Structure formats: structure tokens, C-alpha cells
């Protein structure tokens, strides 16, 4: 999927909510979000069948990781629903070399981060680690956002592709 298609799908989802709140967006999209206490290493999971769509989230995710994981799973709903209709599908959040996972992360970056706000802060001289911290996202998701913005035509040169296994390092 090309960058502009992923961006457009995220923009359509954002129209259903007044804020960039993934819980509100999931509800507006008709996705049931369930928080589970039993997950040890699993961050989130998406499932769709018989017209019902579910996202299961690890209840121990903090205020930084919960929106990112939820936005990633919403990305699977919007981009890859057909892959989750046969069995309970645990997508590997940390396999960035997998096209499906990259697309879900790109969708999450578009859902959580507004292009012009990111671009303006960079033009003001804000560095990428500071920007990620200010916007409450992991630096790797910020780097994905910058790569996507460059593909959309923004005048950006992203030389660091980040840690492709950043979701693997989450401990709940």
C-alpha cells in the first residue's frame, strides 16, 4: 500500500472523532476494545468475524504505549481486516520488515500525529527525540511518521530508520 492510501484511511478514521483519541475512534468505527489482565508479553491483538470486530489490549500498557498499540490495531482493522477473519490473529507488532506490520504502524503514526504540527516543530529546530517525547510517542513511531511524510512530498530527509524491533522491547 502506498503512503497516500494509508494516510487517507487514517484521515477518514479521524473524521469520526473530535480528537486524536484511539479509544474514541475505535468506538466510532464500531470496534469493541477489551482490556485483558492475563497477557504477559502480548501487547494487543485484533480479531474480526461475523461482522464483529475486536481489539484486545494488555491492561498493563502505560499512557504512552496504550494509544500507540491501539492505533496500530485499528490500522489492522482498516487495512487488513480480511487477514483476521479466519482465526484469532496475533499480529507481530515488532516485525517491521513485514509489510502488514509496517502499514499498521504507518497508519498509527498518521492517526496519532498531525503532519503540519510535526513539520512545523521540525522547521522550528526541534530534534526528533524531543519531538517524539513532546508528542508522547516512541521515537521509532516518529521516524515512521517522518518517512511517511517524506513519501507524501514533505521536504524531509530521514536518514535513520530507527529500531525495527521497538515493540519487542516493551515490558508490561
Helices and strands as residue ranges (DSSP letters): H 3-14, H 22-29, E 31-36, E 44-49, E 52-58, H 65-80, G 81-84, H 99-112, H 115-123, H 128-134, H 139-151, G 166-169
